[in-house]
Amino acid sequence: MAVGPIFEREVLTTPRRLSHYVMRAGFVAGLLILFYSLRQATIGFQDVVFAGDVASFSALVFRVFALLQLTLSLFFATLFAASVVAQEKDRRTLILLLMTDLRNHELAVGKLLSSLLNVGVLLAASWPVFAVLRLLGGVTWSQILWSQAIVCAATLAAGAWGCLVAFWREKTFQTIAISVLGVGVFLLAAHGLGVVLGGVAAVLSPYDGLLRVLNPLSVDRPGVLQVSAWPTVAGLLVLAAGLSQFTVVMLRRWNPSKEVYQGVVEAVATGVSEDSASEEARIPSTVVKGAQRKHRRVWDQPVIWREMRTRAYGRRMIWIKLCYVLLALVVAAASWVRPEPGSAAGGLVLGMVSAPAFAVLGIGILSLLLSNAQAVTSITNERDGRTLEILLVTDLRPWEFMFGKIGGAVWNAREMLVLPLVLVGALCAGGVIPGLTVENAVYVGVGYSVLTLFAVALGLHAGLSYENSRQAIAHSLGTMFFLCVGIFVFMLLLVEARSSFAIQLQSFILFIGFGSLGLYSSLTHRNPSNALTMASLLLPFLTFYAITEFLLGGNLGVCFWICMAYGFAAVSMMVPAMNDFDIALGRNAQE
């Protein structure tokens, strides 16, 4: 193949895995369940007489499916592309690939396409579902084709960005954080330029391009109406090609990193090599033998000392935090602008929350994802660096290890956890969000703290449960992302079904049951327990109750059931690991 043996190997080995077929079937089944839930929420058990009603329902389903498909593709393309290369670096196997006769484009493009293979398979599996919507009416073939073209182009661009960052940075958390933040900043910048400078400036925004395809009548264009998104597709493809070309050019300048060369020089200088006599002659004159180093005093809790007092996650963490703070300040400034009461911006977003509250919600979700990434990479780095087994043979107690990792994850992501709370307090003091009183702000803070604990616990649990780092990162961040997307979609369904809630209860139970099954398969991958099974069953149902309570105007009940659901799940994941982390690793303490 022209793209090299890396992609060829992935194409040959992927169909041999059972998870490949389960993933395809599960994704299509999820779309069909969402289709049924939307039908029950809009039509119910009524008899549809007019073809226009069916066409209107088909157009609604098409809009939801297209937006959901684009959101999932952007997230998982970035995550998969970044985690594949980061795993090679953590396992020190990227150097072996660089020593082969692989060309730069075969290595970079091969890794990019192999990481996007699963995403491409899921996109192809969903095309028959969109074809069925065309049979129902309300949707044209041009809308379907252009929407899929936008999704594919955006997937390539997001994957190219994740691959570039992964080849550039050394630490896994830095790779994931920069990739996710970069996609978020790009989407906000592209949309902001479109709002400020006009529609032409938003040509690189996939969401704006997709919305123009979904609502062609919203475009003020003279002449015959035509559905087209070629500027957005062409712009995203050019962006993907540019990012990939830059990665190919800089591949061997970034890799191996300077730390590898520095480690070799230090090893030679200290006489670690086998033939020390011959190596000493090759030592550069700038190397000083026997240089004294100032050693720091380690705390009584060495795990949390390493997490808090060393640069275990790279030397440039400050830039990631500054980027996040800048993004939060931009969102805060946008939230502080009060729109006119009669304008469209002054209404509720999808009939659920106000625009400032929706902006704060986005920052909170981003913070939860980054704290989850911090937690899971703290375990995968230990495993890939072959230091986790060393920790198991020391006299370190399990609760010391787990509390150290929890404290380290919270400490390293402290800015990302505190800023949303500060933003909520500022909006409450300024009276920007109607109904956000001091009492409600306290409830938001308590609920957000419990969700943060759940995100950290889920990351540690996935890191201990999955031996493969890529699977651990994908399951951990994927579970968090699916929970957020599922809650958002479920709130949308509840808003649509306000007038006939009892009729749609059957579809809601089916939707919740499907979510419980997915959560159960993720949490009980290696170490099933009664507590985790109960948490998998209760969490979606209690979340459903909290959402309904919120839409009915409740406050204390929402906070209480959120704390009960996610707090119990966090405790269920952490208690076994704190008692004996050998069990969490799938081993007996006597082995």
Buried (B, 14 or more C-beta within 10 A) or exposed (E): EEBBEBBBEBBEEBEEEEEBEEBBEBBBEBBEBBBBBBBBBBBBEEEEEEEEBBBBBBBBBBBBBBBBBBBBBBBBBBBBBBBBBBBBBBBEEBBEBBEEEBEBBBBBBBBBBBBBBBBBBBBEBBEEBBEEBBEBBBBEEBBBBBBBBBBBBBBBBBBBBBBBBBBBBBBBBBBBBBBBBBBBBBBBBBBBBBEEEEEEBBBBBBBBBBBBBBEBEEBEEEEEEEBBBEBBBEBBBEBBEEBBBBBBEBBEEBBBBEEEEEEEBEEBBEEEBEEEEEBEEEBEEEEEEEEEEEEEEEEEBBBBBBBBBEEBBBEBBEEBBEBBEEBBEBBBEEBBEEEEEEEEEEEEBEEBBBBBBBBBBBBBBBBBBBBBBBBBBBBBBBBBEEEBEEEBEEEBEBBBBBBBBBBBBBBBBEBBBEBBBEBBBBBBEEEBBEEBEEEBBBBBBBBBBBBBBBBBBBBBBBBBBBEEBBBBBBBBBBBBBBBBBBBBBBBBBBBBBEEBEEBBEBBBEBBBBBBBBBBBBBBBBBBEBEBBBEBBBBBBBBBBBBBBBBBEEBBEBBBBBBBBBBBBBBBBBBEBBBEBBBBBBEEEEEE
